[in-house]
Amino acid sequence: MPYVHIQVTREGVTVEQKEELIKGATDLLVGVLNKNPAQTFVVIEEVDTDNWGVAGMSVTKYRAQERAEART
């Protein structure tokens, strides 16, 4: 009974994109491991950019820094 947990930043991921992720992850497990899709669970969790860190800072600050550097 596979369980897939996908975390993405909360930045407008559409319902259609989520459905594609769910189908793609399920199809991958079916194709590679011959798992039953009816027993394959996929959970998508959206995380606020203030709660996701990269390069020692929140994604919110990291992206703001990138934008500021791109303007210079």
C-alpha positions in Angstrom: 0.0 0.0 0.0 2.2 2.9 -1.2 1.9 6.3 0.3 3.4 9.3 -1.6 3.7 12.7 0.1 4.4 15.6 -2.2 5.2 19.0 -0.7 5.1 22.2 -2.8 5.2 25.8 -1.9 1.7 27.5 -1.7 2.0 29.5 -4.9 -1.1 28.9 -7.0 -0.8 25.2 -7.9 -4.0 24.5 -9.8 -6.4 21.7 -9.2 -5.5 20.4 -12.7 -1.8 20.4 -11.8 -2.5 18.5 -8.6 -4.6 15.9 -10.4 -1.7 15.5 -12.9 0.7 15.0 -10.0 -1.6 12.4 -8.4 -2.0 10.5 -11.6 1.7 10.7 -12.5 2.8 9.4 -9.1 0.2 6.6 -9.2 1.1 5.6 -12.7 4.8 5.5 -11.8 4.2 3.1 -8.9 1.9 1.0 -11.0 4.5 0.8 -13.9 7.7 0.4 -11.8 6.5 -1.6 -8.8 3.3 -3.2 -10.2 1.3 -1.6 -7.4 -2.5 -1.6 -7.3 -3.7 2.0 -8.1 -6.7 1.5 -5.8 -4.3 1.0 -2.9 -1.9 3.8 -3.8 -2.3 7.0 -1.8 -0.9 10.4 -2.9 -1.1 13.4 -0.6 -0.2 16.9 -1.7 0.7 19.4 1.0 1.0 23.1 0.2 3.5 24.9 2.4 3.6 28.7 2.8 6.9 30.1 1.5 7.6 31.6 5.0 7.7 28.0 6.3 10.0 26.6 3.6 13.7 27.2 3.8 16.5 27.2 1.3 20.1 28.6 1.5 19.6 29.4 5.2 16.5 31.6 4.8 12.8 31.3 4.0 11.8 31.0 0.4 10.0 34.3 0.8 13.2 36.1 1.7 15.3 34.1 -0.8 13.1 35.1 -3.7 13.0 38.7 -2.6 16.8 38.6 -2.5 16.9 37.1 -6.0 14.5 39.8 -7.4 16.7 42.5 -5.8 19.8 41.1 -7.3 18.2 40.8 -10.7 17.4 44.5 -10.7 21.0 45.5 -10.1 
